[in-house]
Amino acid sequence: MLLEADKPLSNSLIWDIQRTYFESAGMQAWQDDVVPHTISCNPFMARAYANLIKAYLHDMAGQIDPEEPIYIVELGAGSGRLTHHLIHKLGIFGDEAVQFKFVLTDFADSIIENWRSNPQLTQLVEYGVLDFAKFDVMNMGPLQLINSGETLSPDSTKNPVILLANYFFDSIPQDSFVIKNGELQANLLSLYSPQHESQLSDPTIWERLSLAYEPLPFDPNTYKNDLYNQILLDYEAYFEDWSDTGLSFPNIGLDCINYWMGFGAGLLLSADRGFSNIDSMIGEGDPLPNLHGSFSMMVNYHAITEFVERSGGRAFVPSHYQDNLQTVAYAFQMQERTLKATELAFEQTIIQNSPDDFFGMRYHLLKQIPEMSIDQLVSFLRWSAGDADVVRVALDVLPKLVEADPAWTGDVVNLLTEAKAQYLAIREDDDLIGRIEKFIA
Ligand SMILES: C[S@@+](CC[C@H](N)C(=O)[O-])C[C@H]1O[C@@H](n2cnc3c(N)ncnc32)[C@H](O)[C@@H]1O
């Protein structure tokens, strides 16, 4: 049975299924480890972001009003763990120089309700560093901060806004195009199921759905924002000799970035699976949902980079292939301005000591922990910036190792104390903090 025919991918019913999933699963999506987030919300990533933010604020020093807060807004924050880590990595407690205000946002009310009932988060709200707001990329407008009652709009913010968007652009609607015989075509989606589908929340729906794409001639006025059309037409020229190359196009992501560009100068930090270099898209097929409770699709960061640069911004993108996830930084409204400190921080934290490399090695090293000597394990804990999975496995072997060589006690206690402070428990039966406390005692 045909459910819908020849729709631009971003208008497809599959995104309604996505919304229904996040709304109904709420925090359960992360509590039950259904939607992956270890790679996007860990302390290593937060440490890199903290260094980038500090460097950017250093570069922007002349443009910052110290009497006004710097808002750090996480889009599609889900578990809230990235921001929680970042609050600790930025070392904001007792630092009077810059007044940070962190805002966790999501479109799903059920997720926001969960944040409001998490005692670790409400404590940060009481300290005045954290707030929550609804932000739906399909219905964008000023943020109404739930706790302070303030409104965050282009008129109300005096300082650059910092945006975090990890595993976000892969979860919001995007379009699809394809190069066929040297020509750019819109890749329209038809959806089929053996039955009528009235329950989009039915978890078995994906077992029945089949997706079929059909290329149709590209209309050069497809998008109201002509920059989008131009970027696509440039792909046609670039991929002339590469037939059957599929191009995902983050039109809703670009609308979102465009919205935030309206706030003036700002920094967007983002990590996702996708393509940051144009040649990595050669030979790509039709975009298919990668299912994990919700679903994700590869992000065309190359198009985002083009959009940001053509809009007068600055893109920081590693030139090397990032296997697990792309991590990028975009500074809006950067014409005529040098960003030397940001450049250096990006080189050091995202290129030379990248979250992507760390994640690849972490997977391997986690398995080696039982064989590690105390010095190796302490190095791994420190390098991981207090990664919860590393700490969890380390706690199995640390008592014996420290007992055999007590000189390490001080360093181990310091590392575990830091890991405990930055860890956000999202399940009531989570025992990590209790295990750390028991070890330290
Ligand atoms: C894959 S999760 C990523 C969560 C978190 N950033 C992370 O790295 O684990 C995608 C997030 O985007 C949110 N989201 C989905 N559609 C959205 C929309 N239209 N507007 C804003 N957020 C949305 C979801 O609720 C979810 O929290």
PDBQT file of the ligand as one rigid body, heavy atoms in Angstrom, charges set to zero:
ROOT
HETATM    1  C1  LIG A 501      19.985  11.631  18.606  1.00  0.00    +0.000 C 
HETATM    2  S1  LIG A 501      19.323  12.684  19.807  1.00  0.00    +0.000 S 
HETATM    3  C2  LIG A 501      20.765  13.541  20.369  1.00  0.00    +0.000 C 
HETATM    4  C3  LIG A 501      20.703  13.964  21.801  1.00  0.00    +0.000 C 
HETATM    5  C4  LIG A 501      22.005  14.586  22.325  1.00  0.00    +0.000 C 
HETATM    6  N1  LIG A 501      22.329  15.797  21.624  1.00  0.00    +0.000 N 
HETATM    7  C5  LIG A 501      23.136  13.605  22.184  1.00  0.00    +0.000 C 
HETATM    8  O1  LIG A 501      24.159  13.893  21.586  1.00  0.00    +0.000 OA
HETATM    9  O2  LIG A 501      22.988  12.492  22.729  1.00  0.00    +0.000 OA
HETATM   10  C6  LIG A 501      18.472  13.926  18.879  1.00  0.00    +0.000 C 
HETATM   11  C7  LIG A 501      17.826  14.976  19.756  1.00  0.00    +0.000 C 
HETATM   12  O3  LIG A 501      17.208  15.955  18.898  1.00  0.00    +0.000 OA
HETATM   13  C8  LIG A 501      15.922  16.233  19.402  1.00  0.00    +0.000 C 
HETATM   14  N2  LIG A 501      15.083  16.668  18.279  1.00  0.00    +0.000 N 
HETATM   15  C9  LIG A 501      14.494  15.895  17.341  1.00  0.00    +0.000 A 
HETATM   16  N3  LIG A 501      13.749  16.649  16.528  1.00  0.00    +0.000 NA
HETATM   17  C10 LIG A 501      13.886  17.933  16.948  1.00  0.00    +0.000 A 
HETATM   18  C11 LIG A 501      13.347  19.166  16.525  1.00  0.00    +0.000 A 
HETATM   19  N4  LIG A 501      12.479  19.226  15.516  1.00  0.00    +0.000 N 
HETATM   20  N5  LIG A 501      13.712  20.295  17.174  1.00  0.00    +0.000 NA
HETATM   21  C12 LIG A 501      14.568  20.226  18.209  1.00  0.00    +0.000 A 
HETATM   22  N6  LIG A 501      15.093  19.077  18.684  1.00  0.00    +0.000 NA
HETATM   23  C13 LIG A 501      14.753  17.951  18.055  1.00  0.00    +0.000 A 
HETATM   24  C14 LIG A 501      15.457  14.938  20.036  1.00  0.00    +0.000 C 
HETATM   25  O4  LIG A 501      14.418  15.101  20.961  1.00  0.00    +0.000 OA
HETATM   26  C15 LIG A 501      16.751  14.443  20.667  1.00  0.00    +0.000 C 
HETATM   27  O5  LIG A 501      16.930  14.939  21.947  1.00  0.00    +0.000 OA
ENDROOT
TORSDOF 0
